[in-house]
Amino acid sequence: MNTPDDNTAPPEWTRHGGELVWHRIYGPWMVTARCPVHAPFNGPSELVIRLGIGGSDPESEIFRLMDEAQETDGIPAALLRQIPLAEIKAQARAALAKQEDRAMNAAYPVPARCRAEEDYTLLVAELARMRATGTTAPQAELAGRLGIGKATMSERIKRSKELGLWDGKQLTDKARAILTQWHQDQEGN
């Protein structure tokens, strides 16, 4: 009864200012999830279910959808079970990662030793990229890739925070500026 209506559904993801917005139509119900772009998490911060009848629908379709909504006496529990929250979170993570410069591309070339701010920026940018692409333990994986211990990785992350490059969840504006310059330098070579 409440299946996604592929013929009338808008594209599932759109960008509205600082949010990615997902919507899907389930019979008479419009389900919307809002994911803030700059939140310290990737999933939705708001989920709205509302009656989505009207607009350019023909009158017969409006009556059919109203009948369907009245049959369920409001939002049905079955609809709540159909909302693909895990899929929404995964898609939000991927959509947010695509907006980052290299998030879905090749790994950043993190140097074996971090000396300059650019080195620390590449380190935290790679951690952010790994997290965005679904790596469950990016610090441990990157430490292994670099051939360093977890304690050394933790010290480097701590130093990145001290330098104002990482806030514990994402790159800072300072790190983004350094990364932009790094990209420009790479394109020039």
Phi, psi and chi 1 to 4 in degrees:
 res  aa     phi    psi   chi1   chi2   chi3   chi4
   1 MET       -  -51.2  178.5  164.4   97.6      -
   2 ASN  -101.2   71.0  -73.1  -49.4      -      -
   3 THR  -102.7  151.9   57.0      -      -      -
   4 PRO   -59.0  137.5  -20.7   30.1      -      -
   5 ASP   -95.6   95.4 -174.6  -15.4      -      -
   6 ASP   -68.5  -22.8  -66.2  -32.7      -      -
   7 ASN   -75.4  -32.7  -64.4  -32.6      -      -
   8 THR  -112.0   -3.4   60.9      -      -      -
   9 ALA   -72.2  135.6      -      -      -      -
  10 PRO   -71.3  171.6   26.6  -32.9      -      -
  11 PRO   -53.8  139.8  -20.4   28.0      -      -
  12 GLU   -66.6  -31.7  -70.8 -172.3   -8.2      -
  13 TRP  -117.7  132.3  -74.4  101.1      -      -
  14 THR  -137.2  160.5   54.6      -      -      -
  15 ARG  -106.1  127.1  174.6   84.1 -174.3 -118.5
  16 HIS  -127.5   98.6  -66.2  -75.4      -      -
  17 GLY    59.1 -121.6      -      -      -      -
  18 GLY   -91.2   20.1      -      -      -      -
  19 GLU  -131.8  147.1  -65.6 -178.5  -41.6      -
  20 LEU   -97.6  132.8  -72.7  175.0      -      -
  21 VAL  -121.7  127.7 -179.9      -      -      -
  22 TRP  -106.9  134.1  175.1   92.7      -      -
  23 HIS  -142.0  150.5   15.8  -51.3      -      -
  24 ARG  -149.6  144.1 -173.0  179.9  -77.2  175.5
  25 ILE  -100.2  130.6  -63.4  171.6      -      -
  26 TYR  -121.2   97.9  -68.7   83.7      -      -
  27 GLY    55.9 -123.0      -      -      -      -
  28 PRO   -83.7    0.4   30.7  -36.0      -      -
  29 TRP  -106.2  133.1  -54.4  103.3      -      -
  30 MET  -102.8  123.3  169.1   63.5   82.9      -
  31 VAL  -108.8  128.5 -179.9      -      -      -
  32 THR  -128.9  133.4  -55.4      -      -      -
  33 ALA  -121.4  133.7      -      -      -      -
  34 ARG  -113.2  127.4  -64.8 -175.3  177.5  -78.5
  35 CYS  -119.4  107.3  -57.3      -      -      -
  36 PRO   -64.2  132.6  -14.2   24.6      -      -
  37 VAL   -64.8  -37.3  172.5      -      -      -
  38 HIS  -100.6   16.2  -60.6  -66.2      -      -
  39 ALA   -72.3  156.1      -      -      -      -
  40 PRO   -79.2   13.6   27.0  -32.9      -      -
  41 PHE  -141.2  165.5   50.5   85.0      -      -
  42 ASN  -100.1  -19.7  -66.1  -42.5      -      -
  43 GLY   -80.8  179.9      -      -      -      -
  44 PRO   -71.0  149.5   20.3  -26.2      -      -
  45 SER  -103.9   -9.3   63.7      -      -      -
  46 GLU  -149.4  137.1  178.7 -178.9  -37.5      -
  47 LEU  -129.8  123.7 -174.3   66.6      -      -
  48 VAL  -123.7  133.7  175.0      -      -      -
  49 ILE  -120.9  124.7  -57.6  170.0      -      -
  50 ARG  -142.2  161.0   65.6  176.2  178.6   80.2
  51 LEU   -68.2  122.2 -163.1   56.0      -      -
  52 GLY  -114.7   55.7      -      -      -      -
  53 ILE  -110.1  140.1  -61.6  174.2      -      -
  54 GLY   129.2 -150.0      -      -      -      -
  55 GLY    69.1 -130.3      -      -      -      -
  56 SER   -92.3    8.9   61.6      -      -      -
  57 ASP   -63.3  139.3  -71.8  -21.9      -      -
  58 PRO   -64.6  155.6    7.3   -9.8      -      -
  59 GLU   -56.9  -38.7 -168.2  172.1  -43.1      -
  60 SER   -64.0  -36.7   60.9      -      -      -
  61 GLU   -68.9  -38.7 -177.7   66.5    6.2      -
  62 ILE   -62.1  -44.2  -68.8  172.7      -      -
  63 PHE   -63.4  -41.4  -73.7  132.3      -      -
  64 ARG   -63.3  -45.1 -174.6 -173.1   70.6   74.7
  65 LEU   -67.8  -36.2  -68.4  170.9      -      -
  66 MET   -64.6  -41.4  -80.3  -57.5  -63.9      -
  67 ASP   -60.4  -41.8  -72.2  -15.8      -      -
  68 GLU   -63.6  -42.2 -170.6  175.6  -33.9      -
  69 ALA   -65.7  -39.1      -      -      -      -
  70 GLN   -68.3  -33.3  -73.2  176.8  -21.2      -
  71 GLU   -60.7  -35.6  -77.0  176.7   23.8      -
  72 THR   -88.4   -7.2   61.5      -      -      -
  73 ASP    56.4   48.3 -162.5   27.1      -      -
  74 GLY   104.7 -166.1      -      -      -      -
  75 ILE   -63.9  121.3  -61.6  169.6      -      -
  76 PRO   -80.8  147.0   26.7  -31.1      -      -
  77 ALA   -60.7  -33.4      -      -      -      -
  78 ALA   -60.7  -35.3      -      -      -      -
  79 LEU   -64.6  -42.8  171.5   60.3      -      -
  80 LEU   -59.4  -36.7  -64.1  175.8      -      -
  81 ARG   -72.1  -21.0  -70.6 -171.5  -68.8  -87.3
  82 GLN   -86.3  -16.6  -70.2  178.4   27.5      -
  83 ILE   -68.7  119.5  -62.0  170.8      -      -
  84 PRO   -82.5   71.8   32.3  -35.9      -      -
  85 LEU   -60.0  -42.0 -166.1   54.1      -      -
  86 ALA   -62.6  -39.7      -      -      -      -
  87 GLU   -66.2  -40.8  178.1 -175.1  -40.7      -
  88 ILE   -61.1  -45.1  -68.3  168.9      -      -
  89 LYS   -62.3  -45.4  -74.0 -178.3  177.0 -176.0
  90 ALA   -63.5  -43.0      -      -      -      -
  91 GLN   -66.8  -38.2  -72.3  177.3    1.3      -
  92 ALA   -63.1  -44.3      -      -      -      -
  93 ARG   -58.6  -46.2 -175.7  178.8  -53.5  118.0
  94 ALA   -66.1  -42.0      -      -      -      -
  95 ALA   -65.3  -41.1      -      -      -      -
  96 LEU   -67.1  -38.4  -69.6  168.2      -      -
  97 ALA   -65.2  -36.5      -      -      -      -
  98 LYS   -65.0  -23.5  -75.8  178.6 -174.5  175.1
  99 GLN   -80.0  -19.7  -67.1 -176.4    8.5      -
 100 GLU   -76.7  153.7  -64.1  -63.9  -34.9      -
 101 ASP   -51.0  -51.2  -70.7  -26.5      -      -
 102 ARG  -127.1   14.4  -68.7  173.2   49.9  100.6
 103 ALA   -53.9  -36.6      -      -      -      -
 104 MET  -103.1    7.3  -62.5  -58.6  -80.3      -
 105 ASN  -100.8 -157.6  -62.0  -35.1      -      -
 106 ALA   -62.6  156.4      -      -      -      -
 107 ALA   -65.0  149.4      -      -      -      -
 108 TYR   -71.2  144.8  -77.6  100.3      -      -
 109 PRO   -80.7   81.0   30.4  -34.6      -      -
 110 VAL   -73.0  125.4  179.2      -      -      -
 111 PRO   -71.0  155.0   22.8  -29.0      -      -
 112 ALA   -63.0  -32.2      -      -      -      -
 113 ARG  -123.5  134.8  -64.6 -176.8   63.0  118.0
 114 CYS   -99.1  121.5  -69.5      -      -      -
 115 ARG  -121.7  -44.4  -66.4 -174.9  176.9  107.4
 116 ALA  -103.2  165.3      -      -      -      -
 117 GLU   -56.9  -37.0  -77.4 -172.7  -18.8      -
 118 GLU   -61.3  -39.0 -178.0  178.5  -79.2      -
 119 ASP   -61.5  -45.3  -61.1  -22.4      -      -
 120 TYR   -67.5  -34.3  -73.4   99.8      -      -
 121 THR   -64.4  -44.7  -60.5      -      -      -
 122 LEU   -61.7  -36.5  -68.9  170.7      -      -
 123 LEU   -62.3  -52.7  173.5   88.5      -      -
 124 VAL   -71.9  -29.9  -68.1      -      -      -
 125 ALA   -65.0  -39.3      -      -      -      -
 126 GLU   -67.4  -40.1  178.2   59.7    7.9      -
 127 LEU   -61.4  -43.3  -72.2  172.6      -      -
 128 ALA   -64.3  -41.2      -      -      -      -
 129 ARG   -62.3  -44.6 -175.0 -162.9   69.9   80.1
 130 MET   -63.5  -42.9  -68.0  171.6   74.5      -
 131 ARG   -62.6  -42.9  179.4 -174.9  -68.8  166.4
 132 ALA   -66.7  -27.3      -      -      -      -
 133 THR   -92.6    7.5   56.9      -      -      -
 134 GLY    99.4    6.4      -      -      -      -
 135 THR   -65.4  126.4  -56.3      -      -      -
 136 THR   -80.9  -27.3   55.1      -      -      -
 137 ALA  -133.2   70.2      -      -      -      -
 138 PRO   -62.0  -36.7   17.4  -25.9      -      -
 139 GLN   -63.4  -47.4  -69.4 -179.5   24.0      -
 140 ALA   -65.0  -41.6      -      -      -      -
 141 GLU   -65.8  -43.3 -172.6  174.1  -46.9      -
 142 LEU   -67.6  -39.7 -176.3   55.6      -      -
 143 ALA   -58.8  -44.1      -      -      -      -
 144 GLY   -62.8  -42.1      -      -      -      -
 145 ARG   -63.2  -37.4 -168.2  169.8   87.0 -158.6
 146 LEU   -84.4  -11.0  -64.5  173.3      -      -
 147 GLY    74.0   33.4      -      -      -      -
 148 ILE  -120.8  163.2   62.2  174.0      -      -
 149 GLY   -80.2  165.5      -      -      -      -
 150 LYS   -64.2  -34.8  -69.5  178.9 -174.7  177.5
 151 ALA   -65.5  -40.0      -      -      -      -
 152 THR   -65.1  -41.1  -58.9      -      -      -
 153 MET   -61.9  -44.1  177.8   58.7   70.8      -
 154 SER   -60.9  -40.2  -67.3      -      -      -
 155 GLU   -64.7  -38.3  -74.8  -59.6  -44.8      -
 156 ARG   -67.5  -38.8  -70.7 -177.5 -176.9  179.3
 157 ILE   -66.9  -41.2  -66.8  168.0      -      -
 158 LYS   -59.9  -43.3  179.8 -179.7  175.0 -175.1
 159 ARG   -64.8  -37.1 -179.3   70.0 -179.8  137.0
 160 SER   -61.1  -38.4  -62.2      -      -      -
 161 LYS   -67.2  -43.2  -70.6  178.7 -175.4  176.3
 162 GLU   -61.2  -35.3  -69.2  168.9   -3.1      -
 163 LEU   -79.2   -4.4  -68.2  169.2      -      -
 164 GLY    76.8   30.1      -      -      -      -
 165 LEU  -103.2  -19.3  -57.1  169.5      -      -
 166 TRP  -142.9  132.5 -178.0 -111.0      -      -
 167 ASP  -102.3   10.3   69.3    5.0      -      -
 168 GLY   100.4  -18.1      -      -      -      -
 169 LYS  -127.7  -34.1  -58.9  -73.9 -176.4 -172.0
 170 GLN  -154.1  169.1   62.5 -173.1    1.7      -
 171 LEU   -66.9  145.2  -61.8  173.0      -      -
 172 THR   -85.5  172.3   63.5      -      -      -
 173 ASP   -60.5  -37.8  -70.0  -21.1      -      -
 174 LYS   -61.4  -45.5  178.5 -179.8  178.3 -179.2
 175 ALA   -64.8  -39.8      -      -      -      -
 176 ARG   -63.2  -37.3  -70.4 -179.7 -164.5  -79.1
 177 ALA   -66.7  -43.1      -      -      -      -
 178 ILE   -63.0  -41.2  -67.6  169.9      -      -
 179 LEU   -66.4  -38.0 -155.7   53.6      -      -
 180 THR   -62.0  -44.7  -61.9      -      -      -
 181 GLN   -63.0  -40.4 -176.8   61.2   50.5      -
 182 TRP   -61.1  -44.2  179.5   84.1      -      -
 183 HIS   -61.2  -43.4  -79.2  -72.3      -      -
 184 GLN   -62.9  -40.6  -69.3  171.6   -9.3      -
 185 ASP   -63.1  -39.7  -66.3  -14.5      -      -
 186 GLN   -66.2  -39.5  -64.5  -58.9  -55.3      -
 187 GLU   -69.2  -29.2  -69.2  171.5    5.9      -
 188 GLY   -74.7  -23.3      -      -      -      -
 189 ASN   -86.7      -  -68.6  -22.7      -      -
